[in-house]
């Protein structure tokens, strides 16, 4: 019997069932492979997010039943909670103090390490090492550096004052409401600049060298090449670095918690630390959830603004073509 007639013969009921089951398997087999990951996401991410949003409308101290209060907690935080405003200002101070410095310092180091020098890989590893260093160990070292009585920084300042015969009175860094946050910011920069430096280094190495050669032929100086070639070509990298640095800075917790425990007098308490205090120190789970969602709103607004206005300064290759 010809093959065509075999393929056209009617299928028996058993063959039809097997065919439907085969097609069902092929249609959904991808979901079977994704099921463990999707289940983990729903269980450990999606459900807690939804639960925290619902919890933000309740007062709950873990011991008594939750009490529904609607949006009252959000109103109290925004209009009647001076402590929330203070920690929000601390967070903004940290963010807008570290992000510009991080971007500028990372770019400077990346350009310095983008040279064809012997042993340049060793220098790159040295500058990247703080990224993989334990944050707890680094914070303890910086606690000693900024110690007001026997820290190495004040010791250097006292020695410099004695050498120059100038009276020097360095601050007690970590116990000063004015200088504690800058000390935390220094630790954050030391710890994270190496990561963004690596991103910038990749962006610099992707710039076609023909552009610099053409600029040399035209007699352009180093500043002209940096302003007209380097900065526009790495603007997508800068956009990524800025947006991720802002998100990370707005969520800072470990550095101030380890170095100062949020003190002195809440001078280094950030929004994430405030969430921790409300939830696990003061048993205000509903208020902690409300603060978390306000922080989400702040991050969303900053991210949306950057995405909205990126076309004004970010130059992609497709646009250049």
N, C-alpha and C positions, 0 to 999 in steps of 0.2 A: 504494500500500500504506500502511495507517495507520502512524503513528509508533510506536505501542505494539508492533506486530508486528516493526518493525525492531529495537527495543531488546531484544526477547525472542529474536531468532534466535540460534542457536548460533554461537560464534566459531570461526573457523578456527584451526588450530595456530599460524600466524604471528601472528594477532591476539592469541592467548592469550600468546605469548611477549612480544609488545610490551607487553601489559597488565601482566604480571608484572614486566617491567623498569621500567615506569613507576611501579608501586607501590613497588618496591625503591628507586628514586631518591627518591621522596617520603618514604619512611620514614627514609632515611639521609642525606638531603641536608644536614640540620643538622650531622651529624657531619663531613661534608666541610668545611664552613665552620669548624668548631672544630678540625679536625685540625692546622693550624699551631700554634695556641696550646697544644693538648694535647701535641703533640710537643715543643715548647719546655719545657713544664712537666716532662714526663717526663725529658727529657735534662738540663736544667739545675737542676732542683729535686728531683724525686722520687728519681732515681738517686743524686745526691750524698748525699742524706739517708740512704738505705738503705746506701750504701757507707760513710758515716761511722759508722753504727751497727755494721756488721760490723767495721770497722777498729778500733773501740774495744776489741775482744777480742784484738787482736794488738799485738805490739811490732814497730815498723817504723821504720827510720831513713832510708828512701829509697835506701839503697845495698845493703843486704843483704836477703835474702828475709824476708817477715813471719813472725813466730813466734807461734803461738797460745798465749795465756796465760789465756784465760777471763775471769773477773771480777777477776783479780788487780790490774789497774790501778785499777779502781774502789775496791777495798779499800785500796790504797796511798794513793790520794788522800784518802779519808775518814779513815783512821786513822794513816797513817805519813808524811804529807806536810805538814809545818808551813808550807811556802810556800803550798800550796793554801789552807789555813785562813786564812792572812794575807790573801791576795788576796780570798778570799770575804768576810772581815770588812771589807776596804776597799770592796768592792762594796756591802755592806749599809750601811756608813757613808755612802757617797755617795748611795745610794738613799733612805734614810730621813732624810737631811739635806736633799736637794733637793726631793723630791716634796711634803712638806707646805708648804715655803716656796713652791714653784712654784704649788701650788693656791691658797694664800692670796693671794699677790701677784697672780696672774692674776685672781682674783675681784675684788680691790680695784681693779685697773686697769680691768677691764671695767665695774664700777659707776661709776667716775669718768668713763669715756668713753661711758657710756650716757646722757649728758645732752644736752638740746636746746640746745646752745650754738653760736654762730657759729664756723665753722672747726674743728668737732670732727673732721671727716674728716681734716684735716691731722694732728691729734694722733694719731689712730688709725694713720695711715700711719707716723708717726715711731716709735711703739712697736712696730710690726710689722716695721720695716726690719731689725732684727738677725736675724730669721728667714731672710731672703733674702741676708744678708751671708755672704761666704765665711768658713767656719770657720777656715781656715788663717790668713787675714788677721786675723781677730778674735783668734785665739790669740796671734799675734805681738804684737799691740797689748797684750794682757793680760800677756804676758811682760814687756813694758817697764813696764807699770803696777806689777807686783809685783816688779820688780827690786830687790834689797836694797841696791844701791849708788847707783843713780841713777834709780830708779823714781819715778813721780809720786806714788804713794801714800805711800811713805816720806818723800819730799820734803815732802809736805803735813803729815805727822805731825811731822817735825823743825821745820817752820816754826811749827806750832801750839804745840809745846813751847817754842820760843824766845819766842813771843808771850806765853805764860802763865808763862814762867820756871819751867818744869817739865822735869826731865830725862826725855827720851824715848829709848827704845831699841827701835825697831820691829824686828820679826824679818826675817830674810832669807827671805821667804815661800816661794819655790820651792825653796830648798835646806834647808828645815826639814821634818823628818818630822812635825811637829805641824801646821804651817800650809800645807803644799803642797796637801793635799786640799781644805781650805776655799777656797783660791785657785782651784782647778779647778772647784769647785762654783759659785763666783761667775760664772765664765765660762759655765758651763752654764745658769745661771738667766738671765743677760743674753741668751743666744742663743735660748732656747726659750720664755721667758715670753710673748712676743708671740703665739705660735701658740695656746697654751691660752687666752690672753686673748680671742682672736678667737672661740674656741668658746664661752666664757662669754658673750661679747657677744651671740652669736646666741641663746643660751638665755635671757638676760635680756630680749631684745626679743620673745621668744615668750610672755612672761607677760602675760595679759590685764590691761589697765589698770583694768578694772572692779573687780578685787580691791583695788587700792590706793585707788580712789575710795570703795569701801564701808568700807575701814579708816579713811579720813579722816573719814567720816561718824560712825563709832563712836568717834572721838577717839583712835585708836591713834597712838603715836609712831613715830619712824623705826626705833628698835631693834625695837619690836614688829612692825612691818611686815617688817623684814629677817628676823627669826627665824621668823615665822609664815606669811609669804607667799613671800619671795624664796628662802630656803633650801629649803623643801619643793618649790617649783616647779622649781628648777634642780638638784634632787638627781639626776635621770637624767644631766644634763650633768656634774655632779660625779663620778658613777660612771664615766662614760666617760673623763673627764680623769684620774682617779686610776688606773684600770686601765691606760690607755695610758702614762701617765707612769712607772708602776712597770716596765712592760715595757721602755720605752726606757732607763730609768736602770739596770736590771740588765744591759743590753747596752752600756753606755757604753764607748767606746774612743777616739774621736778627740780629745776634749779633753785627757785625761791624756797621751795619746801625744804630741801636738804640744807641749804646754806643758812636760812634765817627763820624757818618755820612760819614765814609770812610776816614776821616782825621787822623792826620794832614798831609797836603801835599800829599794826596792819599796813605798814609802809610798803611792804613787798607782797601783800596778799593780792593775788590775781583772781580773775573770774572762775577759773577751774578750781583753784584752791578754795574759793568761797563756796563752790558747789560741794567740795569735799567736807568742809566744815559744817555746812548745813545738814548734809546727809548723815555723816558718820560721827560727828562730834556733838551736834545739837539735836539730832534726830528730827529734823524738819525735812522729811522726804519730799513732801509736796513743794515746798519752797525751793529745794535743791533742783527739782525737775523744772520748775519755772525759770530759774536762773539758767539752766542748761539750754532751754529753748530760746531765751533771750540772747544767749551767746550764739546759738545757731543763726538767729535772725541777723545779728551783727556780722557774722562771717559771710552769710548769704549776701547782704547788702554790699560789703566790700568786694566780694567776688563778682557780683553782678556789675558793679560800677567799672571794674577793670575789664570785664568782658565787653561791656558796652562801649567803652572809649578806647579799646586797644588799637583800632584801625587808625587812630590819629598819630600813633608813634611806632607801631609794630609794622615792619616791612617784610612780607613774605615773598618768596621767590616768584610765586605766581603773579603777585602784584607787580613785581619788578619787570617781569617779562611783558 
